[in-house]
């Protein structure tokens, strides 16, 4: 028999064929709707050794710095395994192993931070795998492993007397006191993070309005007021150390840009001269705590939040924070009170 038409294979099946197919489905306990809802075949899952470099190339530099060493540890342990193989129980075992083998430090808290970062690194990896269709969200094992509860920070504001001791020790010791005291003043006035200071460029300075542009974690960008004294010091530093307009501002005397290691060396040196700095593991982030605590006590939460560069997302103040967001003029007023210097953008009498 010959079937007319463009292609025999495109012809509709006869009723007998349909009845036979329905009979087979019925015996298998299936319906035609089950066939339509069946998931499409997924590509074979890559191994950790194959997929970690892919994810590492996709994330931001900050994310890569935070999770890179943990992805390396995962690759060491599971490099040849497919990313769809580990179970939640195996992830918990790996977390236990990492906590037990963490490098001990004076401020160690039982490996809790390492455990938190490992789970975060795996969640990041598996989220990319979900987005790429390599695993089903319901099969994501990292979702089923809880992070350890974060303990309250041991950092706190530094008393005025102690802060003066830090600045005096920085100015009286070291191979570049000008650089170190500039760093301390920059962080004290702006409460910026290390990444924000290291990303600062000469073109980010606005001497007329005494503002600097800070680019910090989460790709946040803001204009932060600084005192006329600090602005003059930053401009002079860039000129004397030949910082290009679009290059890093903070540099050694030989013109080489500083890195985070300068902070490490600074606080190690301060710890040798000030035992309490070493014992409590004081760092530049304590300076941030000090400034923001001072601002919050005198000017309130909204201005302290703006001073810190915090976004509204995840704030426990709810939608109200949208309407009470502080302006740069209010931040400048708080800065003027902190430094005792007038600021061109300050709008209130702080005395």
C-alpha positions in Angstrom: 0.0 0.0 0.0 1.2 3.5 -0.9 0.6 6.5 1.4 0.1 9.7 -0.5 1.5 13.0 0.8 4.9 14.6 1.3 6.3 12.0 3.7 4.8 8.8 5.0 6.4 9.4 8.4 4.4 12.6 8.8 1.1 10.9 8.4 -1.2 10.7 11.4 -1.2 7.3 13.1 -4.2 5.1 12.6 -6.7 4.5 15.4 -5.4 1.0 15.9 -2.0 2.3 16.6 -3.3 4.9 19.0 -5.3 2.3 20.9 -2.3 0.0 21.2 -0.2 2.9 22.5 -2.8 3.8 25.1 -3.0 0.2 26.2 0.7 0.1 26.8 0.6 3.3 28.7 -2.3 2.1 30.8 -0.4 -1.1 31.7 2.6 1.0 32.7 0.5 3.3 34.9 1.1 6.3 32.7 -1.0 8.9 30.9 -0.1 11.0 27.8 0.2 14.0 30.2 3.0 12.2 32.0 4.9 11.9 28.8 4.5 15.6 28.1 5.6 16.6 31.6 8.7 14.3 31.6 11.9 16.4 32.0 14.1 16.8 29.0 17.3 14.8 29.0 20.0 16.7 30.8 23.6 16.8 29.6 26.1 14.7 31.5 27.2 16.6 34.7 30.8 17.7 34.5 33.3 16.8 37.2 34.4 19.3 39.9 37.8 19.6 38.2 36.1 20.6 35.0 33.4 22.9 36.4 35.2 24.8 39.2 37.3 26.8 36.7 34.2 27.6 34.7 32.4 29.1 37.7 35.6 30.8 38.9 35.8 32.6 35.6 32.2 33.8 35.8 32.1 35.3 39.4 33.4 38.7 40.5 36.9 39.2 41.8 35.7 39.5 45.4 33.7 36.3 45.2 36.7 34.5 43.7 38.9 35.7 46.5 36.4 34.6 49.1 35.7 31.1 47.7 38.8 30.3 45.6 40.7 28.4 48.3 37.5 26.4 49.2 36.9 25.5 45.6 40.5 24.3 45.5 39.8 22.1 48.5 36.7 20.7 46.9 38.6 19.9 43.8 41.4 18.2 45.8 38.8 15.9 47.5 36.3 15.4 44.7 38.0 16.5 41.5 37.2 13.4 39.4 33.6 13.1 40.7 30.6 14.5 38.8 29.0 17.5 40.5 25.7 15.6 40.7 27.3 12.8 42.8 27.9 14.2 46.3 25.1 13.9 48.9 24.2 16.3 51.7 25.8 13.8 54.1 29.1 13.9 52.1 29.1 17.7 52.1 28.7 17.6 55.9 31.6 15.2 56.2 33.7 17.5 54.0 32.7 20.5 56.2 33.8 18.5 59.3 37.1 17.7 57.6 37.8 21.3 56.7 37.0 22.5 60.2 39.3 19.9 61.7 42.2 20.9 59.4 41.8 24.7 59.4 45.0 26.7 59.9 44.8 27.8 63.6 45.0 31.5 64.2 44.8 33.6 67.3 41.3 34.8 66.5 40.1 31.3 65.4 36.6 30.3 66.5 36.7 26.6 66.0 36.7 26.7 62.2 33.2 28.1 62.0 34.2 30.7 59.4 35.9 28.0 57.2 32.7 25.9 57.4 30.5 28.8 56.5 32.7 29.8 53.5 32.9 26.2 52.3 29.1 25.8 52.3 28.9 29.3 50.6 31.4 28.2 48.0 29.4 25.1 47.2 26.1 26.9 47.1 27.6 29.4 44.6 28.9 26.5 42.4 25.6 24.6 42.5 23.6 27.8 41.8 25.5 28.2 38.6 24.9 24.5 37.8 21.2 25.1 38.3 21.2 28.1 36.0 23.1 26.1 33.3 20.6 23.2 33.5 23.2 20.8 34.8 21.2 19.8 37.9 17.6 20.2 39.1 17.1 22.6 41.9 15.5 19.9 44.0 18.7 17.8 43.6 21.0 20.6 44.8 22.8 19.0 47.9 24.2 22.3 49.1 20.7 23.7 49.7 20.2 20.9 52.3 23.2 21.7 54.4 22.8 24.5 57.0 25.6 27.0 57.6 26.8 27.2 61.2 25.2 30.0 63.1 27.3 33.1 62.9 28.6 34.2 66.3 28.6 37.9 67.3 31.6 39.8 66.2 34.4 40.3 68.7 35.2 43.7 67.1 34.2 46.8 68.9 34.9 50.6 68.9 38.3 51.7 70.1 38.5 54.3 72.8 39.9 57.7 72.0 43.0 57.1 74.1 43.7 53.8 72.3 43.1 55.3 68.9 45.7 58.0 69.7 48.1 55.3 70.7 47.6 53.6 67.3 48.2 56.8 65.4 51.3 57.7 67.4 52.8 54.2 66.9 52.1 54.4 63.2 53.8 57.8 62.9 56.8 56.9 65.0 57.7 53.5 63.5 58.0 51.8 60.2 59.6 52.5 56.8 56.8 54.8 55.5 55.0 56.7 58.3 53.4 59.1 55.9 51.7 56.3 54.1 50.6 54.5 57.3 49.2 57.7 58.9 47.4 58.6 55.7 45.8 55.1 55.7 44.7 55.5 59.2 43.2 58.9 58.7 41.4 57.8 55.5 39.8 54.9 57.3 39.0 56.9 60.4 37.2 59.7 58.4 35.4 57.5 55.9 35.0 54.2 57.7 35.7 52.6 54.3 36.8 49.0 53.8 40.2 48.0 52.7 38.9 47.2 49.2 37.5 50.7 48.9 40.8 52.4 49.9 42.8 50.1 47.5 40.5 50.9 44.6 40.8 54.7 45.1 42.2 56.6 42.1 43.2 60.2 41.6 40.3 60.7 39.3 38.0 59.7 42.2 38.9 62.8 44.1 36.7 65.9 44.0 38.8 68.6 45.8 36.2 71.3 45.4 33.5 69.5 47.2 35.8 67.4 49.4 34.4 64.1 48.2 36.0 60.8 47.2 34.3 58.1 45.2 34.5 54.7 47.0 34.0 51.5 45.1 33.5 48.6 47.5 32.2 45.1 47.8 29.0 44.2 46.0 29.9 46.6 43.3 28.6 49.5 45.4 29.7 53.0 44.5 29.3 56.1 46.6 30.6 59.6 47.1 32.0 60.0 50.6 32.8 63.3 52.3 36.4 63.9 53.6 37.9 66.8 55.5 39.8 69.5 53.6 43.0 68.3 55.4 42.6 64.7 54.3 41.7 65.8 50.7 44.9 67.9 50.5 46.9 64.9 51.8 45.4 62.5 49.3 46.1 64.9 46.4 49.6 65.5 47.5 50.3 61.8 48.0 49.1 61.1 44.4 51.3 63.8 43.0 54.4 63.0 45.0 54.2 59.2 44.2 53.3 59.7 40.5 49.9 58.0 40.6 48.3 58.1 37.1 44.8 59.6 37.0 43.1 56.2 36.3 45.6 54.2 38.4 45.7 53.3 42.0 46.2 56.3 44.3 47.9 54.7 47.3 51.5 53.9 46.6 54.9 53.3 48.1 57.6 55.9 47.7 59.0 54.1 44.7 55.6 54.5 42.9 54.5 50.9 43.3 50.8 50.4 44.3 50.2 49.1 47.7 48.3 45.8 48.3 46.4 44.4 51.3 49.8 43.2 52.5 50.6 46.7 53.6 47.7 46.5 56.0 48.9 43.2 57.3 52.4 44.5 57.9 51.1 47.7 59.5 49.0 45.9 62.1 51.7 43.3 62.8 54.1 46.2 63.5 51.5 48.0 65.7 51.0 44.8 67.6 54.7 44.6 68.4 54.6 48.1 69.9 51.1 47.9 71.4 50.5 44.5 73.1 46.8 45.1 73.4 46.6 45.4 69.6 48.2 42.0 69.2 46.2 40.3 72.0 42.8 41.5 70.7 43.8 41.1 67.0 42.8 44.7 66.2 42.7 45.5 62.5 41.5 48.3 60.2 38.0 47.0 60.5 38.0 48.0 64.1 38.6 51.6 63.0 35.4 51.3 60.8 33.5 50.1 63.9 34.9 53.0 65.9 33.8 55.7 63.4 30.4 54.2 62.7 29.6 53.7 66.4 30.5 57.4 67.0 28.3 58.5 64.2 25.3 56.3 65.2 25.4 57.5 68.8 25.4 61.2 67.8 23.5 61.3 64.5 21.3 58.2 64.5 20.9 55.0 62.5 20.0 56.5 59.1 23.1 58.7 58.9 25.4 55.9 60.2 24.0 53.6 57.6 24.7 56.0 54.8 28.1 56.8 56.3 28.9 53.1 56.2 27.8 52.7 52.6 25.2 50.0 53.6 22.4 49.4 51.1 18.8 49.0 52.2 18.5 45.4 51.0 18.2 43.0 53.9 17.9 45.8 56.5 15.9 45.0 59.6 14.4 48.5 59.5 12.1 47.4 56.7 10.6 49.8 54.1 10.9 52.8 56.4 14.6 53.0 55.5 13.6 54.0 51.9 12.0 57.2 53.3 14.6 58.1 55.9 17.7 57.6 53.8 20.4 60.1 54.8 21.8 62.6 52.2 25.5 63.3 51.5 25.0 66.6 53.2 24.0 64.9 56.4 27.0 62.6 56.2 29.2 65.7 55.6 27.7 67.3 58.7 28.6 64.2 60.8 32.1 64.2 59.3 32.6 67.9 60.2 31.6 67.1 63.8 34.0 64.1 63.9 37.0 66.0 62.5 36.3 69.5 63.9 36.8 70.9 60.4 34.1 72.7 58.3 33.0 70.9 55.2 31.6 72.6 52.1 28.6 70.3 52.0 27.7 70.4 55.7 24.3 72.0 56.3 23.9 71.9 60.1 25.6 73.4 63.0 27.2 70.4 64.7 28.5 72.2 67.8 
